[in-house]
């Protein structure tokens, strides 16, 4: 019985040691692969057997590329590319096929990816002349091929940038720099000319608008002046009509007064002129009486004076006749 317990204890101890030696704790940044029925799968448990699994770091791997290519016209260009890649979880089989079943699988796949990128850069450079090469266009061309990198090498591009794209010959680089500088200066001058033209056009439109508004204001001022003149003319016409009507009424009154004096000459003695004449004759019996007529009295006209003289003459004649008859 004691021997059996010792044997069981030895088995348990050996099993524990075996477990501690074989199984490892999976880190969060690791991909643990294993093969099942000829296919590669991922382990999702916290522990995994290290001799029956492949642990790969699921972190970005640096990618650097420095090469020379030939542009159209057999002109050399120097290209430097930097970036990073990471294992594509859904294309692990392609990664293992390229890198093999070992911990350096990702590094080997990165090397193959660098070779593929070199081919893409050479292909791009040969299609254009050296002055037409652009870092932006090259980067866009490489990103368009990211799907092929994923399918072929089981890697996905995390970051990618063109660090350098220049001619190998310094004189060509200087010529391109001067050409680009001249193009920028020309573009700047063109923009300045367009800005000046736009400013002149805006000023012309503003002047036209100001003139139009001033013209409209002047037309309104003239219209108001015309309305004021029409109002003044209307008021003057009304005033003149009123004066004419008043004069006509005064003339009618004077005509009626003259007719009354003509029909009854004795009423002439009641007029202000006769009263003044009587007063003068009473104060100065031996003096010649001078009758002064005011401008208002003169307004009656020569007709009134003639009628007054005729009435006096008639009254004297009647008095003379009466004297003759009594004698």
C-alpha positions in Angstrom: 0.0 0.0 0.0 2.8 2.4 0.8 4.5 1.6 -2.4 1.3 2.3 -4.3 1.0 5.7 -2.7 4.6 6.5 -3.4 4.1 5.5 -7.1 1.0 7.7 -7.4 2.8 10.6 -5.8 5.7 10.2 -8.2 3.2 10.1 -11.2 1.5 13.3 -9.9 4.7 15.1 -9.4 6.0 14.0 -12.8 2.7 15.2 -14.4 3.0 18.6 -12.6 6.5 19.0 -13.7 5.5 18.0 -17.3 2.7 20.5 -17.3 5.0 23.3 -16.0 7.6 22.4 -18.6 5.2 22.0 -21.6 2.4 24.6 -21.1 2.8 28.3 -21.4 0.6 31.3 -20.6 -0.6 33.0 -23.8 0.2 36.7 -23.8 -2.4 39.2 -25.2 -0.1 40.3 -28.0 0.6 36.8 -29.3 -1.0 34.5 -31.9 -0.8 30.9 -31.0 -1.0 28.6 -34.0 -1.5 24.8 -34.3 -2.2 22.4 -37.0 -5.5 20.4 -37.2 -6.4 18.2 -40.1 -3.9 19.8 -42.4 -5.1 23.3 -41.7 -3.6 26.0 -39.4 -5.9 27.4 -36.7 -5.6 29.7 -33.7 -5.7 28.7 -30.1 -7.9 31.0 -28.0 -7.2 29.5 -24.5 -5.1 31.0 -21.8 -2.6 28.2 -21.9 -1.1 26.3 -24.8 1.5 23.4 -25.3 4.6 25.0 -26.6 5.8 21.9 -28.5 2.6 21.5 -30.3 2.0 25.2 -31.1 3.7 28.2 -32.8 3.6 31.5 -30.9 4.0 34.6 -33.1 4.1 38.2 -31.9 0.9 40.1 -33.1 2.7 43.4 -33.2 3.8 45.7 -36.1 7.1 44.7 -37.7 9.3 47.5 -39.1 9.7 47.6 -42.9 12.6 49.6 -44.5 13.5 49.7 -48.2 16.3 51.6 -49.9 16.9 51.0 -53.6 17.6 52.6 -56.9 15.3 52.4 -59.9 15.4 53.6 -63.5 12.9 56.1 -64.9 12.0 56.6 -68.5 15.1 57.8 -70.4 17.4 55.6 -68.4 17.7 58.1 -65.6 18.4 56.7 -62.1 16.2 57.5 -59.1 16.8 56.7 -55.4 13.8 55.6 -53.3 13.6 55.1 -49.6 10.6 53.6 -48.1 9.6 53.1 -44.4 6.6 51.5 -42.8 5.4 48.6 -40.7 3.4 45.4 -41.3 1.6 43.0 -39.0 0.3 39.4 -39.5 -3.1 39.1 -41.1 -5.2 36.9 -38.9 -7.4 35.7 -41.7 -4.4 34.8 -44.0 -2.2 33.0 -41.5 -1.9 30.0 -43.9 -0.2 32.3 -46.5 2.1 33.7 -43.8 3.2 30.2 -42.8 3.6 29.1 -46.4 6.0 32.0 -47.1 7.8 32.2 -43.7 7.7 28.6 -42.6 6.7 27.0 -39.3 9.0 28.8 -36.9 9.2 32.0 -34.9 10.9 33.9 -37.8 8.0 33.4 -40.1 6.9 37.1 -39.9 10.5 38.3 -40.5 10.9 36.1 -43.6 7.5 37.2 -44.9 8.6 40.8 -44.4 11.7 40.1 -46.5 9.6 38.7 -49.3 7.3 41.7 -49.0 10.3 44.0 -49.4 11.2 42.2 -52.6 7.7 42.5 -53.9 7.7 46.2 -53.1 11.0 46.7 -55.0 9.4 45.1 -58.1 6.4 47.5 -57.8 8.7 50.5 -57.4 10.7 49.5 -60.5 7.6 49.0 -62.5 6.2 52.4 -61.4 9.5 54.3 -62.2 9.8 52.8 -65.6 6.4 54.0 -66.7 7.1 57.7 -66.1 9.7 60.3 -66.9 11.8 61.5 -64.0 10.1 64.9 -63.7 6.7 63.2 -63.6 7.6 60.9 -60.6 5.8 61.8 -57.4 6.0 60.5 -53.9 2.2 60.8 -53.5 1.5 58.9 -56.7 4.1 56.2 -55.8 2.6 55.8 -52.3 -0.9 55.5 -53.8 0.4 52.9 -56.3 1.9 50.8 -53.5 -1.3 51.0 -51.3 -3.3 49.8 -54.2 -1.2 46.6 -54.1 -1.9 46.0 -50.4 -4.5 43.4 -51.2 -1.9 41.4 -53.1 0.5 41.6 -50.2 -2.2 40.3 -47.9 -3.1 37.4 -50.1 0.5 36.4 -51.0 2.4 36.9 -47.8 -0.3 37.0 -45.1 0.7 40.5 -44.0 -1.3 43.7 -43.7 0.3 47.1 -44.1 -0.1 49.2 -40.9 1.9 52.3 -42.1 3.7 53.2 -45.3 5.6 56.3 -46.3 8.0 57.4 -49.1 10.9 59.0 -47.3 13.0 59.9 -50.3 12.4 60.0 -54.1 15.2 61.9 -55.9 17.4 61.5 -58.9 20.7 59.8 -58.4 22.6 62.4 -60.4 22.9 65.7 -58.3 22.8 67.9 -61.4 19.5 66.3 -62.4 18.1 66.9 -58.9 19.2 70.5 -59.1 17.6 70.9 -62.5 14.3 69.4 -61.2 14.5 71.6 -58.2 14.9 74.7 -60.4 12.1 73.6 -62.7 9.8 73.0 -59.8 10.8 76.4 -58.4 10.1 78.1 -61.7 6.7 76.3 -61.9 5.8 77.5 -58.5 6.8 81.1 -59.3 4.9 81.0 -62.5 1.8 79.6 -60.7 2.2 82.2 -57.9 2.4 85.0 -60.5 -0.6 83.6 -62.3 -2.5 83.5 -59.0 -1.4 87.1 -58.3 -2.6 88.2 -61.7 -5.9 86.5 -61.2 -6.2 88.1 -57.8 -5.5 91.6 -59.3 -8.0 90.9 -62.1 -10.6 89.8 -59.6 -10.0 92.8 -57.4 -10.3 95.1 -60.5 -13.5 93.4 -61.5 -14.9 93.7 -58.0 -14.0 97.4 -57.9 -15.7 97.9 -61.3 -18.8 96.1 -60.1 -18.8 98.2 -56.9 -18.4 101.4 -58.9 -21.2 100.4 -61.2 -23.4 99.6 -58.2 -22.5 102.9 -56.6 -23.2 104.8 -59.8 -26.5 103.0 -60.2 -27.5 103.8 -56.6 -26.5 107.5 -57.0 -28.5 107.7 -60.3 -31.5 106.1 -58.5 -31.1 108.6 -55.7 -30.9 111.5 -58.1 -34.0 110.3 -59.9 -35.8 110.1 -56.6 -34.6 113.6 -55.7 -35.8 114.9 -59.1 -39.1 113.2 -58.6 -39.5 114.8 -55.2 -38.5 118.2 -56.6 -41.1 117.7 -59.4 -43.7 116.8 -56.9 -42.8 119.9 -54.8 -43.0 122.1 -57.9 -46.3 120.6 -58.9 -47.6 121.2 -55.3 -46.3 124.8 -55.4 -47.9 125.4 -58.8 -51.2 123.9 -57.6 -51.1 126.1 -54.5 -50.2 129.2 -56.6 -53.0 128.4 -59.0 -55.5 128.1 -56.1 -54.2 131.4 -54.7 -54.6 133.1 -58.1 -58.0 131.6 -58.5 -59.0 132.9 -55.1 -57.6 136.4 -55.8 -59.4 136.5 -59.1 -62.7 135.4 -57.5 -62.2 137.9 -54.8 -61.5 140.7 -57.3 -64.5 139.6 -59.4 -66.7 139.9 -56.3 -65.2 143.3 -55.4 -65.8 144.5 -59.0 -69.4 143.2 -58.8 -69.9 145.1 -55.6 -68.5 148.3 -57.0 -70.7 148.0 -60.1 -73.8 147.6 -57.8 -72.6 150.6 -55.8 -72.2 152.7 -58.9 -75.6 151.6 -60.2 -77.1 152.6 -56.8 -75.4 156.0 -56.9 -76.5 156.5 -60.5 -80.1 155.8 -59.7 -80.0 157.9 -56.5 -77.4 160.7 -56.8 -78.2 161.9 -53.3 -76.5 158.9 -51.9 -73.3 160.3 -53.2 -73.4 162.8 -50.4 -73.1 159.9 -47.9 -69.8 158.7 -49.4 -66.5 159.3 -47.4 -65.3 161.7 -50.2 -68.3 163.9 -49.8 -68.0 163.9 -46.1 -64.4 165.0 -46.4 -65.4 167.8 -48.8 -68.1 169.0 -46.4 -65.7 169.1 -43.5 -63.2 171.0 -45.6 -65.8 173.5 -46.7 -67.0 174.2 -43.2 -63.5 174.8 -41.8 -62.2 176.9 -44.7 -65.1 178.9 -46.1 -62.9 181.1 -48.4 -60.3 178.5 -49.2 -60.2 176.2 -52.1 -61.1 172.7 -50.9 -58.6 170.0 -51.8 -59.9 166.5 -51.6 -57.2 163.9 -51.1 -58.1 160.4 -52.1 -56.3 157.5 -50.6 -55.1 154.6 -52.8 -58.1 152.6 -51.6 -60.4 155.4 -52.8 -58.6 155.7 -56.1 -59.3 152.0 -56.7 -62.8 152.9 -57.5 -61.5 154.3 -60.8 -62.1 157.2 -63.0 -65.7 156.2 -63.5 -66.6 157.0 -59.9 -64.9 160.4 -60.2 -66.8 161.2 -63.4 -70.0 160.1 -61.9 -69.4 162.2 -58.8 -68.7 165.3 -60.9 -71.8 164.7 -63.0 -74.0 164.4 -59.8 -72.6 167.6 -58.5 -73.2 169.4 -61.8 -76.7 168.0 -61.9 -77.4 169.1 -58.3 -76.1 172.6 -59.1 -78.2 172.8 -62.2 -81.3 171.8 -60.4 -80.6 174.3 -57.6 -80.1 177.0 -60.3 -83.3 176.2 -61.9 -85.1 176.3 -58.6 -83.7 179.7 -57.9 -84.7 181.0 -61.3 -88.2 179.8 -60.9 -88.6 181.4 -57.5 -87.4 184.7 -58.8 
